[in-house]
Amino acid sequence: MPEEHEGILEVEEAKKVKLKEKGKMLKEQVAQGSKGGLCLAWKGDTKVSLRSLFRNHIDVIVEEEQGKEEWRFTGFHGSPFVHNKSDTTWKQELIAYTFPEDVAEMILSIPLAERPHEDFQVWSVEATDLDAVGKNKLQPPIPVKIWTKPVDRVVKINFDAAYDGRQSKAAIGVVARDKEGLVLLLCTDVHQRVSSAFGAEAIACRKALQIGINMQWEKVIIEGDSLSIIRKCKTKRPDKSLVSAYIHYIHQLLFRFKECRFEHISRLANNLAHILSNEALKSSRGAYLVGRVPEAAELQAEIERVREPD
């Protein structure tokens, strides 16, 4: 199901680009300024539902002609792959967090050009074909989602993973907090020979449940920003993907709790776990701390502790 808007887009001096999808017109504004980002503009008779949003991509479902036709549009700010001196590689983390697992796997299997080349024009349009952006009224922005505290007697455990595809190395970050937003404990760890970003997220999710079991917490909420992994954890059907072994193990762990609920949140609402995993990947060291956080994450932990939803 499409999700709510996860951010506020601010656009300065935008240029219009004509895009075609099944013969329909969609206008994209690409920010040209210090703030950057993406913005979509559409005609009033078109329904657009936001699936996900981050600094470098926007993903929407477009419904036209009163539900007779529905399709998906994903826009990138920048390139989904990176040129290095020796070769060209996909930005695996970007692809993994943008698309469902099956789609991401297909994209990552597409070979890229071995040598960088100049951009070239695919099609051209006349300026008269583009409507003025000012004539298209954008919907009002919706505030960014933030991390929220759990209710009494429930522990909320957030997880995230950082992945280095070149070295097949992953780092996970897991943090548990109480109803006051205080950090009960956190754990970071580094794993070698991890085959994908999805595998890294599954390992982090598994660790979140293991911590809850070890601490004998009866009621927990497991939160992560990997929609694919959260969906797999919620479903009761056997998983047949590349991370099926992790998902099966996670399902077995659920019997150890009186109550365990999985929730998908935006990356912005999962910032503390995100910082922890990235710092662990940089340092190649894990940590286990009780009642405190490392210096690099202190500010974020305090912001989320004192901040309340609007």
VENJO-V726130 format. One record per helix or strand of 2 or more residues. SS is the DSSP state (@ for helix, = for strand). FROM is the first residue (numbers start at 1). TO is the last residue. Records with the same first field share a line. If there is no record, write none. Layout:
SS: FROM-TO / FROM-TO
This chain:
=: 15-21 / 24-30 / 38-41 / 47-54 / 57-64 / 69-76 / 81-83 / 88-90 / 155-164 / 169-177 / 183-191 / 219-224 / 259-264 / 287-290
@: 92-98 / 101-108 / 127-129 / 133-135 / 197-214 / 227-234 / 244-256 / 268-283 / 295-306
